[in-house]
Amino acid sequence: MYQNLTRILAIIMTFCLTEACSGEKKVYQFQTSINEDWQLFSSVALNSDGQQVSQPDFTPPSYYKINIPATVLSGLIQNGLYPDLYFGGQLEAVDQKIFETPWWYRKTFILEKEHDSFFHLIFEGINQKANIWLNGQLIAGKETIDGPFGIWQLDVSEFVVAGKNTLAVEVFRPEWGDLTIGFVDWSPEAPDNNMGLWRGVVLKKSGPVSIHHPFVTSKVNTQTLKEADLTISTQLRNHTGINQKVNLEARFNGVSVSKTVELLPHEAKEVVLSPDEYKKLHVKNPKLWWPVNLGEPHLYNMEISASVNRKESDLQRFRFGIRQIEEYRTPDDHLGFKVNGQEVLIKGGGWVDDMLLADTDEKVIAQVDYVKHMNLNTIRLEGFWGRNKTLFDRCDEQGIMLMIGWSCQWEWAYYSGREEDQYIAIRDPKEQKHQAQAYTDQVRWLRNHPSVFLWNFGSDKLPRPELELLLRKYIAGVDTTRPLLSACKGHVSEITGTTGVKMNGPYDWVSPNYWYIDQRFGGAFGFNTETGPGPQIPTLESIKRMIPESDLWPRGEMWDYHSGRFEFRNLDRFLKAFNARYGEASTLKEFVFKNQISNYEAIRPMFEAFAVNKPNATGIIQWMLNSAWPKIIWQLYDYYLVPNAAFYGTKKANSPLVPIYNYGNNNIYVHNEFLYGHDQLTLAVKVLDINSKLLFEEKRPFNIGANQSKMVFALPSLENLTTTYFLDLRLFDKNGKEIIYNFYWLSTRADTHDWDATYWVYTPGIDIADMTGINSMPKANVILDYSIQKEAGQYIATVRVKNQSEVLAFFMELRMVDRETDRTIVPVFWDDNYISLLPGEERTLKARISVKDNELSDLGLKATGWNVEFLGN
């Protein structure tokens, strides 16, 4: 009973980690984040050193009150110094000189310190260098605290006192040539170079023995999926000068296993609980963690405690998933991945943190939810690892896989400030060891997240061989459950041979058929770790939020400023093809909406082609998923979380069961991503000319197996096609119920390419398909009505759209808006959008939005269509 009471009290203490105490925070065991109520101030005109600043009675001449994580600049923004830094060119007005001198972060907290209590401070991310002081003592200097990706665990037991404690961190801005957090060609650099505490600080309190780096690994019987072996490990540290006998206990899902461990004075020991020793760790009928559309992403709660003399000394809780990751090679040596023994087509986007590393948890969660909503299963992190664990937690919950690695910023002189060669710019043996240790810190920090499926070292380049060996050695000591990728480009490593992946572009616009017919560059074969059809211009409301009215139209320098950098500093390449394809726009409204048509047409076939071409195609990462700041390129939704048409083109293309038009051979395929087959399906095909005349109609019954792409229908050559025409594809189940539809606009003029002129950015077009027929389409009258209900913490808008005309209603955009501001309410989850309706067709759509900050009376619906006049809107 005593043990149970102790455990209950420990649980209560873990959840109630802080309480108000004379304006300070009182910290209890076992650990708590101390991220609130910090002081931020510059060292300019500060006539005090760290010894003085870290005294409880010190008062800075002036300071800003902030919460961390926060870089210096984002901390200043918390205090209202820069109201809208991302609007227009206001970023350029920030005085960068104020960041050239060190800044101080200062925090006071209160401790109860018993004779047998021990303390650690864990700094989860500091950029770039820092001196750390506690109660007048330097506990770590900038010679040690160096680099953004190190995680620093400092034993401060001898420095803390009962009562008030003051922590002061002097941070130094990255210098040119430092390997730091950085933004490449998708946005400007942060004016402060992201100096500061970009992640949080944890205070850990324990008894004589503490728990560090607990880890659960799983080995699944991939033949039956009916059993799995779990191995639990953790490091135990004895903080005393005497031997300690420790009872280590792990508890999850009604299972409890324990072991008695003896520790020598000040010993740190890795302890393993294996299924060979504990039969309970051989789990029958486990609930497995699966990626999107393959199953549920089940999670388990683990609790690990260490007790000394029947008193709980430390306790840690975390979640884990039971799943197994494997890599494989196709006959053509393309790298692929399996989850729980099943081949998975990687479908994802490239993530970037906010430029000031200031994403809110709510925004991160919304973005992960968007990824799932688009039927994507992967996020690639290049040099950004999240300001906290919110990204990783949400990916665990939503079944999103994460591939993680360093940024290509460290590979190019004009980003890193270092001399270039064929490798990542980490040369000095001491620096190699330092960076390998930092990478290992990240692996330890994240390895319990089932969403993380791959550690990769380089982006465009390999690490030099001695660094790759060091990385592999270090990581083998902390995680053997995930594959390691030497680089995200098609290189040959001296250590491990071919990478099996490719990074050959394109990054700018290419025609829809490119992905099907290219056999040399970025087309649908192998694993393309980053690519995309170029600009994805946001909706009109977002353009107006980033660009001043005087610069909106015609397009000019401000549009270029919010484009990319260097090769991507303007839209010239894209606009050449866009204007030839759709016709030059005469107004801003026409330009932006017509770009949504282009966004959809460009992105959908990229994902579809990789689905059609599997298993030879193993993965595709859209460059990019999101935005570091308001921009007009490389995004499936914009900085303000407003989806563009590429969002819904992606969602359609990656639907788990979908008909697909192959732009390469004009045949119709069906892709089934589910791990089970479907019988008695029917494919319905219709072709209409630009005047909505039905030229062809056919239905074809078929079956399809699990995880398969199948050619179902060969589209015949048709006469009397107009230059621009339409293809309508639908799937029906055995009862005649429509499952999904997919609608295309096509041209009798074929896209052709100048393959010999290909370079890393794109393949230029020679002939461009003619879609200008849409410019003279007759008007369609569409009835629109809707209702909104509150259900389970959400508003559900049900929208009925009926085309009462004899002509096609082409490309309709629906928005749930705030009636007062006319802005889209985000995040928003439409089951479909940017839809087209055949003559006389009616369709019902639903949208989900949060009730938070939204009143039902404030919600409205707005609709826009290319050739549409709405009635009842």
N, C-alpha and C positions, 0 to 999 in steps of 0.2 A: 504494500500500500504506500509505503514511504517513497519508493521509486516512482510509482504512478503520480503521486502528488508532486514530486520534484519535476517530473516531466510536464505536468499540466502547468505548473508555475513557469517553467522555462518557455513553454509555448506562448503563454500570455506575455511574458517579457519580450519575446521575439517580435510579436505583433505590436506591442506597445513600447516602441523603442525610445520615444522621447516624450517629455512633458514640459509644460511651461514652468520656468523657475526664475523669477526675478528678471524677466526679459531675456534670459539666455535659454539654452537648450540643455536639458539634463539627459545624459546618455546612459543607457543600461546595456546589459549583455543581451544578445551576443554580438550583433553588429548593426550599424545604422549609417545611412548616408547623412553627411553633414553638409548639405548643399544650399541651405537657406541662410539668409542674413549675413552675407559677406560684405566687407568693405573693399572698395576698389579705388586706388589712387595712384597717381604718377609719382615717380621718384624725383621729378624736377622740383627744385627748391625745397626738397625734404632734407633737413639737416639731421637725419637720424639713420642709424644702421639697423641691420636685422635684429641685433640683440635688443635694441630699444623698441623697435616696432612690434616685436613679439612679446612684449610685456603687457599684462592685462590692464595696467593703468595708463598705457600710451593712448593718446588721442591724436589722430592725424589732423593736420591743419584744415583739410577739406577732403571729402571722399564721396563716392557714389555707393549707394546701397544696392546690392545685386544678389541674385541667386545664380548659382552655377549648376550645370556647366555653362560657361560663358567666356568667349574670347573677350579681349579688352574692348574691341569695337562693339560687339553685341552687348556687353555690359553697359557701355555708354548709351546705346540705343534703348536699353531697358529704362534709362533715366530721361528719355525724351530728347536727347541731344541731336538726333538725326531723324526727323519725323517720317520721311519717305525716301530712303537712300537709293532705292531702285527705280525711281521714276525719272524718265528722261535721262539726262546726263549728270544727275546730282551726285553720283558716286565720285565723279572727278573733283568735286569741291571739298572732299575730305582732306584735311591737312595731315599728310603722312608723317611729318616731322615729329608729331607728338608721340609716335610709337617707336622712335629711335632710341629712346631711353627706357630703362626698365620700368615696369609697373608692379604694384604690390596688390596682392589679395590677402585679406586679413579676416580671421574668424575667431571669435571667443565662444567657448562652450564649457559646460560644467560637468564634472565627473564625480561619481562616488567611487573611491578607490579603496578596496579592501586589501589586506595583506597578501592574499593569494590571487590577485587579479593581474592580468597582463594585457598589454594594449599594442595594437598595430594601426598605423595609418596607411591606407591604400590609396594611392593617387592613380586613377585609371587613365589619365591622359593629360600631359602637359606639353605645350608647344612654345618655345623650342628647348630652351634651357631654363633651369630654375635653381635658386637657393631656397632651401626650406628650413625655417626656424620654428622652434616650439619653446615657449617660455624662456626666451633669452638664449637658447642653445641652437647652434647650427646642427641639424640632424642629417642633412644631405646637401651637397654642393653641386654646382652646375657642371663640374667635371663628371659627376655620376648621372645627374638628372638631365639627360640630353637626348632629344628626339621625341617625336610625337607619339610613337607607337609603343614605347616602353610603358609597362605597368609596374609601379614602384611600391613594394610592400616594406614598410619601415617599422622596425620594432622600436616603439617609443615608451616602453614600460618604465625606463629609468628617467624619462623626461617629463612625464605627466605628473600632475599633483591632484590631490583631492580639492575640489572646488573649481575655481576659474582656471582655464587653460587658454592660451592664445597661440594660434597658429598663424604664421606669416609666410607668404610665398612670394619671392621676388622673381618675376618672369622676364625673360629676355627674348626679343623678337628674333625670328630666324634671319640669318645673314645669307647673302648671295653665295650659293654653293652648299648650303645646308640641305640635307635630305629631310624635307618637311612636308606637311600637308599642302597640297596645291591643286590648282585648277588649270586645265590644259586649254584646249581650243574651243571649249563650249561656253566660257564666260570669262570676264575679267578676274584679276586676282583681288582678294580682300585687301583693303588699304593697310591693315595691320598685320598682314600675312598670317592671320589666325593665331596670333600670339595669345597665350593665356591658358587657363584651366578649361580646356575644351571638353573634358569629361569630368565626372564627379569625384568626390573624395569620400572614402568610407572609413569610419572608425570601428575597429574590431576589438571587442573585449572578451576575454576568456579566463578560465581558471588556469591551473598549472600546465594543462595540455590543450593545444589548439588544433583545429582541423583546417587544412589548406588543400585547395584544388581537388575536391572530390570529383569523381568521374564514373559514369556508368557506360559500359560498352555492351553491345548486343550482337549475337550471331544467330541469324534466323535460318531455320530449315527451309530453304527456298524451294524445295520440291513439294512440300506439303503445306507450308505456311502455318502449321499447327503447333509448332514448338520453337522456343528460342532460349539460348543460353545467355545469361547476364553475368557480367563481371563488374564488381564494384571495387574501386580503389580510392585511396586518399592518402594524403601526407599528414602524419601526426608529429607535432613538435612539442618537446619537453622544454619548458622555459625555466625549469628549476635546476639546482645543483645536486639534486638527489635522484635516485631511480624512481620511476613512476610505473605503476601497474594500471593499465587503462582498459576499460571495457568499451570497445567500439561496437556500435549497433547501427544497422541500416534497416529502415522500415519503408515499405511501399505496398500499396494495394493489398493490405492484410497480411503481407509477408514480412517476417522479421528474422534477421540473421545477425549474429554477434560473434565477436572474437576478443579474447584477452591478449593484450600486447604489452610487453615490457620495454620501456624506454630508458636508455642510459641518461645521465645528466646532460642536458642541452642537446640531446639527440633529435634529429629529424629523420623519420622513417616512413617509407612508402609501405602501406598495408593493403593487401589484396584479399578480397573475398570472392572466391571463384566457384563456378558451378561444380567443379570436381570435388570441392570440399563441402559445399552446401547444396544439397539436392533441391532445396527450395528455389534456387536460382535457375533451375531448369524449368522454364515457364511453359505450361501447357495452354494451348489456345490463346496466345497473346493477342492483344489488340494492337495491330501494327500501325505505324506511322506511314501514310501514303501521301504522295504529291497530288496536286489538283487533278480532279477527274479520274483518278485511279483508285480512290478509296478515301476513307476518313483519316485525318492526321491525328491519330489518338496520342494522348500524352499521359504520362504517369507522374505522380508526385513522390519525390524521394525525400526522406528525412534521415540525416546521419548525425549521431551524437557520440560524444566521447565523455566517459564518466571516470572520475578518480575518487576512490574511497566512497563509492555509491552516490557521489554528488556530480551533477552534470557540469562538465568543464567547458564544453562547447557544443554548439548545435548549428547545423546548416540545412537549409531546405532549398530544393531546386526541382525543376521538371526535366524529364527526359522522354525520349521516344524509343520504341523498339523498332528498329529497321536496320537493314543492311545495304550498304553502298558498294558497288563493284564497278570497275571499268572493264571495257572490252574493246577489241579492234575488229573492224569489218574486214572483209577480204581485200579491200583497197587501202587498208591501214588507217582508216578513219577512227578516231577515238569516239567511243560511246559509253553510256552509263546505264547501269541497272539499279533498280531499287527493289529490294526483296525478291531478286531473281528475275524481275521483269524489265525488259528494255524500255527505256523512257526517252522519247524525243524531247530534248531540251528546247524549251520555248520561253524566251525571256527578254528582258531589257536591261540596259546599263544604268545603274543607279548613281546619283550624285547627291551629296548633302547640300543643304543651303550654303550659299557662298560664305556666310559668316558662321556656319556650323550652328545655326540657331533654330533648327526645325523643332516645333513643338511635338510632344508625344501624339497629340490628336492628329497632326498633319501626317506623321509617319504612319500611324495606324490606318488612316484613310488611304494612303498610297498603297500599302500592302493589300488592303481590301480591293482597291482598283485592279491590282495585278491579278488577283483571283477572279474578279469580275470579267476581266478580259480573257479568261481561260489560259493565261500564261502560268507556267509552273516554276519559273526561275528568275532570280535577280542576280546580276553580276555586279560586284563591288570592286571598283578599281581605285584603290588608294583611299577610300572612304569606308569607315567601319562603324559609323553611327556614334552619336554623342552619348548614348547609353544603350541599354539592351532592348529598348522598345522595338526596334526593327526586327531583332532576332526572335523576341518573344512572339511578335505578331506573325512572323513567318512560320514559326512552329505551329501556331494555332490554325493558320489558314492553309497549310500544306504547300508553302512556297519554298523552293530550294534556293540555297545561296552559294555562289562561288565567289571566293574572296582572295584578294591579292593586292600587291603593290601597284602603284600608278606608273603609267608610262612617263610621267613628269620626271622621274629619276633617270630617264634614259636619253634625254635630249638636252643639248647645251643651252638652248634658248629658254628652257623651263627650269633646269636644275642649276645652271651656272657652272657646270662641270664639263671637262673635255669629253667628247664623244668617242666611243669605239663601238664594237659590235655587241657589247654587254651592258647590263645595268651599271651605272656609274658608282659602284661600290668596290673600291680597289684595295685600300689599305687593310692588311690582315686584322688589325685591331678594330677597325670600323666594321669589317665583315662580321666579326664575332659579336660586336655590339648590335648590329642590325638583325643578325640571326636570332639573338636572344630576345629582341623586341618582337620579332615575328612569333617566336615561341610563346611569349607572354600573351599574345592575342589568341593563339591556339588554345592555351589553357583557359583563357577567359571565356571562350565560346564553344568549347568542345562538347558540352552537354546538350547543345541545341541540335535536334535532329534535322533541322532545316539546312544546316551547313553540310554540304556534300563534297566540297572540293577545296583544297588549299592550292592556290597557284602563286608562283614566285614572281614571274615577270609578265609584263603586258606585251609590248612590241619586241622586247629583247630578252635573251636568256641572262640569268646570273652567270658571272664567270665561274668556271668549273669548281674552283676551290670554295666559292661561296655556296654553290649548289650542294656540294658535298656536306658542308657545314649545316645548311638548312635541313637537309634530309636526315642528318645525324641527330640534330636537336629535336626535330619534330617526331622522329621515331621513338624518342624517349618519352613523349607525352601523348601521342595519338597515332595509332596504327590502323584506325578504322576507316580512314578516308583516303582516296587517291590523292597523289601529288602531281601537279602539272608544272613543268619547268617554265613555260611561257605560253601565252595565248596566241602566238603566231606559229606558223609552220616552220620551226627550226629543227636542227639536229643537235642534240646535246651530247657532249663528250661522255657524259655520265650515264644518260638513260636513253639515248637514241632519239628517234623522231617524236615530236610532241603529239602528232596525230590530229592537230587542229589547224585552222587557217584564219588569217586576218588579212585578206586581200582586197578589202573594200567590197562594194562601193560605200561612200559616205555622202554622196550627192545623188540627185535624181537619176534614176534609170527607168526604162519602160517596164511595164508589167511582165512582158515575155522574157526579159533578161534572166530572171531567176530560174526559168525552165530550160533555156537554151544555152546558157553559159556553161562551159565545161572546164574553164581554166582559172577563173577568178573567184567571185563571190557567190556564184550560183548555188542551186540547191543540191549540194553534195557535201558530205562530211559534216564537220562541226565548225560553223562560222561564228567565232567568239565575239565579233562586233561588226555590224554592218547596218545599212539602212538606205532607204531611197531619198535621203536628204531632208530638206526643210519640211517642217510640219507647222505651218503658220496657225496661230491660235485664232479663236473666235474674235469677233469685232469688239465685244465688251472688254476682253483682255488686252487687245491692242490699245484701246483707249486708256487703260490703266497704266500702261508702261510708256506711252509716247505722248508728248504734249500735243494739244489740239493743232497748234501751228505747224507741226511736223507730220501730221497724219497723212496728208495727201497733197500733192503726189509724194511718193516715197522718196526718202533722201537719206542724209547722213545718220539721222537718229534711228532709222530702221537698221542701217548697217551696224550701228553701235550695239544694238540689241540682237545682232546676229552672232556669228562666232568670231574667232580670231584667225589671223594668218590666212590660210587657204580658204577659210569659210567666213571671211569678213563681209561678204555681201551675197546677194541672191542671184548673181548674174547667170551662172550656169543653169540653175533651175528655171529662171524666167525665160531663157531662150527656148527651152523645151515647152514650158507651160503656155507661153503665148502662141507657139505654133500649134499646140494640141487643142487648146480651148478658146483661143482668141483673146486678144489683149483687152483687159478690163478698163472701163472709162471712169469708174467711181470706186471709192474705197469700199463701199458695201458690196459691190459686185466682185471686186478683187478678193476680198476676204472670204465671201461665201463660195466663190468658184474655187478657191484654194481648198475648201473643205471637200469638194468633189474630187479634186486632185489628190488630197491627202488619203482619202479612202481608197481610190483606185490604185495608188502607188504602194500602200503598205499591205493591203490584203493579199496580193499574189506572192509576196515574199514569204509570208508564213505558210500560205497554202502550198507553195511549191515544195517546201521542206516536208510538209505532211505527205504530199503525193509521192515524193521520191524516197520515203523511208522504205527499207532500212539503210539504204546507201547514204541518205541524209540522216545525221544523228543529232544535230543541234543548231539553233539559230538564236543569236542575241541581237535584238534591235538596238541600234545606237541612235538615240538614247531612250530611256524610259521617261525620265523626268527632267526637271530644270533646277539649276542652282540659283537662278535669278530670272526675272521676266525676259524671255527670249523668243525667237521666232523660228528656231531650227531644232531638230532632234528632240522630239517630245511627243508622247502619246496623250498627255494632259499637260496643261501649262503650270506655271509657278503658282497660280491662284487656285489650282486643282480643278479647273474647268476642262473637261474632256474635249478634245477636238475630234474631227471625223476619223482620224487615224485610230483613235481609241476604239471606235465601234467597228472599223474595218478589221482591226486586230481581234476584237472579240468574236466577230463572225468567222474569220479565218480559222481560229483556234477552237471553235465549238467542238465538243467531243464526238459529235456525229454530224457530218456536214457534206453536202454535195459541192464539188469544186470544178470550175472550168479551168482546164489546162491551157494556158496561153501558148504553150510550145507546140502542142499537136492538135489542139482544138477538140479534144475528147473530154468527156465528163467522168470524173472520178468521185468516189465517196471515201471519206476518211473516217474510220472508227477508232477512237482513242481508248474506248472502254476496254477493260480486260475481260470482256465477254462478247460473244457474237450477237448478231441480230438476224432473224429470219423474216421472210414475207414482207420485206420493205418494197416500196415503189418509188422510183425516180420519175418525176414529171418535168418535162422540158418544154419551154415555149420560147419562140423567137418573134420579136416585134420590130417593125421598122420605126423610123423617127416619128412617123405620123400615128403610131400606136396600132398599125395594122398587123394582125396576127399572120405571120408567114409560115410558121412551122409549129407543130405540137406533137408530142410523143410521150408515152408512158412505158416504163420498163421495170418489171419486177426483178428482184434480186435478193440474195443473202450476202452477208459479209461476216467474216470471222473476227476474232478478238484482236485488238491492237494492229489493225490492218488498213492499208490503202488499196483501193481496188478500182480498176477501170470498168465502168458500168455501161457507158454508151458512147459510141463514135458519132459525133455530130456531123451530119452530111453537109456537102457543099450546097448552098442555097442560092437561088436566083432572085433577082429583084430586090436585093438588099440595098437599103439606102447607105450612104457613106458612114453615118453613125446609126447604130441599131442596138437592140437590147436583147439580153438573154435572161430568162427567168427559170431558176432551178428550185425544185421543191422535193422534200422527202415526206413520204406518208408511211404510217405504220400499217399493220395487217388489218386494222379496223377502218382504214381510210382517214385517220386523223393526221393532220399536218404536224410534222415534227419540227421542221426548220425550212427556211427558204434562203436563197442566195441570189442576188440580182446584180447583173453586170451590164455596163455600157461598153460597146465594142466598135471597132471601125474596120471597114473593108481595106483601108490603107494600113499596111503592116509596118510595125516598128522595126528598123534595122540599125545595126551598130557598127562603129568603126573599131573593131576589136584590136587592131594594131596600135591604136592611139590610147589604149587603156593605160591609166596609171593609178596610183593608190587611191585617188579620190573617186574616180568613176570611169565608166566607159561612155564616150560621147556617142550620141545618136547621129545617124545619117538621115534616114527618113523617120518622120514622126507621125504617129497615127492621128487621124483627123476626127476630133470630137466636137467640132464647132457646130454640128447639127443641133446641139442642145440649145444654142443661142436663138433659134427660131421656132422652138417648140410651142404649140398652141397652149393656151392657159387651161388648167384643170381646176374645177371647183371642188373643194374638199370641205366636208362638214367635220367640225371638231367640237367635241364636248368632253367634259371630264368631271370627276368627283375625287375628293380627298378624304381618307379615313385615317384615324390614328389606330395603329396596331402594334403592340409589343414594343413600345418605345420608338416607333417610327411613324412617319406619315407615308401612306401609300396613295399615290396618285394613279387613278385608273383613267386612261385616255382612250376614247373611241375616235378613230380616224376613218372617214368614209369618203372615197372618191366617187362622186355622183356624176362624173363626166364620162364621155366616151373616149377620152385620151388619157394617157399615162400621167400620173402625178409623180414628178421626178424629184427625188432627193429632198426629203423634208426633215428639218431639224426641230426638235422639241426641247423646250427649256422650262424647268421649274424655277420661278424667279421670285424675288422679294418685290412686292408691288411698288414699294417706295423707291428703291434704288434701281430696279429693273436688272439687277445682277443675278446671275445663276446661283442658286443655293447649292453649296458644295459641302461635303461630297455628295454626289448624286449617282444613283444606280438604276439606269434604264435597262429593261430587259432587251431593248433594241432601240436604235436611233438612226437618224439619217436614212430613213426608209423611203421606198418608192412603192406606189400602189398601182396595180393594173386598172384599166377601166372598170368601174363598178365595184371594185374591191373594197372591203372593209377590214380593218385590223384593230385589235385592242392591245394597247401597250401599258405597262406599269413602270412606275418610278418609285424608288425608295429614298427618303431623306430622313435625317435625324430630327427629332423634335427639339433638340437642344438649340436654344437661341432662336427658335422659329415659332411663331404663332400661326395657327391655322388661318386666321383672318388675313394674314400678311402674304399668303402664298397665292401665286398665280401661274398661269401657263402661257407661254409665248411660243409661237410656231413660225417658221420661215420655210418656204419651199422654192425650188428653182423656177418652176413654171406654174406655181400654185397660188390661187386665191382662196383664203380660208373663210369659211362661214361659221359663225358661232364662237369665234376665238375672242 
